Amino acid sequence: MKPYIEEIHEKHGTKEFYRVRTYTEPFDTWFKEDSTQRIQVFSGEGWNLQISENKPILMEIGKQYSIPRKQFYRIIKGDEKLVLRVEII
């Protein structure tokens, strides 16, 4: 079971898609994706992104982050629900 709720949206008239993921509950899961992803934080304070063995970085609303393909990463819970836009690039 995934620790988020996901909605899939189409970029207006392009037939390209992106996902909106909402995280609300704490979890301790590492993920590994088959494609490079770009995420943008829509809302959520205090959440961190940790890629592989690097130190966690605080995610800021409005900023974008890249998750390289085949790299383990995790999202560390913050103070409120987290809403991300996720695009495969």
Backbone as JSON, one array per atom type, in Angstrom:
{
  "sequence": "MKPYIEEIHEKHGTKEFYRVRTYTEPFDTWFKEDSTQRIQVFSGEGWNLQISENKPILMEIGKQYSIPRKQFYRIIKGDEKLVLRVEII",
  "N": [[0.83, -1.19, 0.0], [0.55, 2.19, -0.85], [1.88, 5.18, 0.64], [0.44, 7.48, 0.1], [-2.1, 9.52, -1.48], [-3.08, 9.58, -4.83], [-3.6, 11.56, -7.69], [-4.16, 11.72, -11.19], [-3.38, 13.95, -13.77], [-3.9, 15.69, -16.88], [-1.7, 17.66, -18.8], [-2.85, 20.62, -20.1], [-4.28, 19.97, -23.13], [-2.06, 18.57, -24.19], [-1.58, 15.86, -24.02], [0.24, 14.92, -22.25], [1.1, 13.83, -19.01], [0.81, 14.42, -15.46], [1.25, 13.85, -11.95], [-0.52, 14.36, -8.9], [0.33, 14.12, -5.68], [-0.66, 13.38, -2.39], [0.42, 13.36, 0.84], [-0.28, 12.3, 4.08], [-0.02, 10.8, 6.41], [2.41, 9.5, 8.77], [5.29, 7.62, 7.67], [7.79, 5.17, 6.93], [9.45, 4.6, 4.47], [11.49, 3.6, 1.78], [11.85, 4.52, -1.59], [12.22, 3.64, -5.09], [12.55, 4.69, -8.3], [11.8, 4.02, -11.78], [12.22, 5.97, -13.63], [13.57, 9.29, -14.09], [12.4, 11.82, -11.96], [10.67, 14.91, -11.52], [9.79, 16.89, -8.88], [7.46, 19.13, -7.41], [6.73, 21.2, -4.73], [3.59, 21.79, -3.55], [2.18, 22.26, -1.17], [2.83, 22.06, 2.37], [4.68, 21.97, 5.27], [7.91, 21.6, 6.73], [8.69, 19.1, 5.73], [11.05, 16.68, 4.54], [13.39, 15.67, 2.0], [15.24, 12.87, 1.18], [17.82, 11.61, -0.65], [19.28, 8.68, -1.58], [22.28, 8.1, 0.13], [22.67, 10.67, 0.93], [22.42, 13.69, 2.95], [19.29, 14.56, 4.45], [17.16, 17.02, 2.89], [15.44, 20.04, 3.46], [12.27, 20.5, 2.13], [10.83, 23.08, 0.25], [7.94, 25.12, -0.16], [6.78, 25.69, -3.44], [9.24, 25.24, -4.64], [11.27, 23.18, -6.84], [12.4, 19.81, -7.17], [14.72, 17.28, -8.12], [14.58, 13.83, -8.68], [16.71, 11.34, -9.24], [16.67, 8.64, -11.63], [16.46, 5.21, -10.65], [17.58, 5.64, -8.15], [17.55, 5.32, -4.64], [15.2, 6.86, -2.49], [13.63, 8.83, 0.07], [10.83, 10.3, 1.74], [10.52, 12.42, 4.39], [8.41, 12.87, 7.09], [6.67, 15.92, 7.81], [5.13, 18.76, 9.37], [2.48, 19.12, 8.55], [-0.01, 18.13, 6.08], [1.42, 17.0, 3.0], [1.62, 18.1, -0.3], [2.41, 17.26, -3.51], [3.5, 17.89, -6.86], [4.2, 15.68, -9.4], [6.32, 14.87, -12.0], [7.37, 12.89, -14.73], [10.5, 12.97, -16.19]],
  "CA": [[0.0, 0.0, 0.0], [1.32, 3.42, -0.97], [1.58, 6.1, 1.75], [-0.1, 8.73, -0.42], [-3.24, 9.48, -2.4], [-2.56, 10.11, -6.08], [-4.51, 11.94, -8.79], [-3.45, 11.91, -12.45], [-3.92, 15.06, -14.54], [-3.28, 15.93, -18.18], [-1.34, 19.04, -19.11], [-3.9, 21.09, -21.0], [-4.17, 19.75, -24.56], [-0.76, 18.06, -24.61], [-1.54, 14.41, -23.85], [1.28, 14.62, -21.27], [0.44, 13.69, -17.71], [1.53, 14.59, -14.21], [0.52, 13.32, -10.79], [-0.56, 15.14, -7.67], [0.37, 13.18, -4.56], [-0.92, 13.95, -1.07], [0.9, 12.54, 1.96], [-0.85, 12.81, 5.34], [0.35, 9.95, 7.54], [3.84, 9.18, 8.84], [5.69, 6.35, 7.1], [9.24, 5.06, 6.81], [9.6, 3.77, 3.27], [12.39, 4.04, 0.72], [11.31, 4.28, -2.93], [13.17, 3.66, -6.2], [11.75, 4.87, -9.51], [12.42, 3.61, -13.05], [12.45, 7.17, -14.44], [13.87, 10.51, -13.35], [11.19, 12.57, -11.65], [10.76, 16.26, -11.0], [8.68, 17.14, -7.97], [7.27, 20.51, -6.97], [5.95, 21.22, -3.5], [2.43, 22.69, -3.56], [1.93, 22.65, 0.22], [3.41, 21.18, 3.38], [5.82, 22.56, 5.97], [8.74, 20.75, 7.55], [8.98, 17.8, 5.11], [12.41, 16.55, 4.01], [13.66, 14.7, 0.94], [16.57, 12.28, 1.3], [18.15, 10.79, -1.81], [20.37, 7.75, -1.33], [22.96, 8.29, 1.41], [22.85, 12.1, 1.17], [21.68, 14.24, 4.07], [17.95, 15.05, 4.09], [17.05, 18.46, 2.63], [14.11, 20.57, 3.73], [11.56, 20.88, 0.92], [10.17, 24.37, 0.4], [6.78, 25.34, -1.03], [7.09, 26.37, -4.69], [10.51, 24.79, -5.21], [11.29, 21.91, -7.55], [13.5, 18.91, -6.81], [14.87, 16.19, -9.07], [14.87, 12.51, -8.12], [17.31, 10.56, -10.33], [16.17, 7.28, -11.83], [17.15, 4.09, -10.01], [18.16, 6.05, -6.86], [16.65, 5.21, -3.5], [14.89, 8.12, -1.84], [12.51, 8.79, 0.99], [10.25, 11.57, 2.15], [10.43, 12.39, 5.84], [7.21, 13.61, 7.48], [6.74, 17.24, 8.4], [4.13, 19.19, 10.33], [1.12, 19.11, 8.0], [-0.04, 17.28, 4.89], [2.32, 17.37, 1.91], [1.04, 17.93, -1.63], [3.47, 17.36, -4.52], [3.28, 17.63, -8.29], [5.25, 14.76, -9.81], [6.42, 14.7, -13.46], [8.46, 12.07, -15.24], [11.26, 13.77, -17.18]],
  "C": [[0.88, 1.25, 0.0], [0.92, 4.4, 0.13], [1.03, 7.44, 1.28], [-1.36, 8.45, -1.25], [-2.76, 10.16, -3.68], [-3.69, 10.4, -7.06], [-3.66, 12.15, -10.03], [-4.17, 12.98, -13.25], [-3.19, 15.17, -15.88], [-2.92, 17.39, -18.29], [-2.28, 19.48, -20.23], [-3.55, 20.89, -22.48], [-2.88, 19.12, -25.05], [-0.65, 16.55, -24.64], [-0.33, 13.98, -23.01], [0.63, 14.68, -19.9], [1.39, 14.01, -16.57], [0.65, 14.07, -13.09], [0.55, 14.35, -9.66], [-0.67, 14.13, -6.54], [0.18, 13.93, -3.25], [-0.51, 12.94, -0.01], [0.33, 13.14, 3.24], [-0.36, 12.05, 6.57], [1.86, 9.72, 7.57], [4.1, 7.8, 8.26], [7.21, 6.33, 7.03], [9.53, 4.09, 5.68], [10.6, 4.42, 2.32], [11.76, 3.64, -0.61], [12.46, 4.26, -3.92], [12.34, 3.68, -7.48], [12.53, 4.44, -10.75], [12.76, 4.79, -13.94], [12.85, 8.33, -13.53], [12.58, 11.29, -13.16], [11.53, 13.96, -11.18], [9.55, 16.46, -10.11], [8.66, 18.62, -7.61], [6.35, 20.48, -5.77], [4.84, 22.25, -3.64], [2.1, 23.17, -2.15], [2.56, 21.63, 1.15], [4.67, 21.79, 3.97], [6.59, 21.48, 6.72], [9.07, 19.38, 6.97], [10.39, 17.83, 4.52], [12.47, 15.48, 2.93], [15.08, 14.19, 1.14], [16.77, 11.35, 0.11], [19.4, 10.0, -1.49], [20.97, 8.03, 0.04], [23.21, 9.76, 1.73], [22.07, 12.54, 2.4], [20.29, 14.67, 3.6], [17.98, 16.56, 3.85], [15.6, 18.88, 2.87], [13.47, 21.0, 2.41], [10.76, 22.15, 1.19], [9.02, 24.5, -0.6], [7.21, 26.15, -2.24], [8.37, 25.92, -5.35], [10.36, 23.44, -5.89], [12.54, 21.13, -7.17], [13.53, 17.77, -7.82], [15.24, 14.91, -8.32], [15.42, 11.66, -9.27], [16.75, 9.15, -10.41], [17.08, 6.29, -11.13], [17.88, 4.48, -8.72], [17.13, 5.84, -5.76], [16.43, 6.59, -2.91], [13.76, 7.89, -0.86], [12.06, 10.2, 1.3], [9.98, 11.47, 3.64], [9.35, 13.37, 6.29], [7.51, 14.93, 8.15], [5.55, 17.49, 9.31], [2.69, 19.12, 9.83], [1.12, 18.25, 6.75], [0.84, 17.87, 3.8], [1.61, 17.11, 0.59], [2.14, 18.23, -2.64], [2.89, 17.2, -5.92], [4.46, 16.8, -8.74], [5.18, 14.6, -11.33], [7.58, 13.78, -13.78], [9.18, 12.88, -16.31], [12.31, 12.93, -17.86]]
}
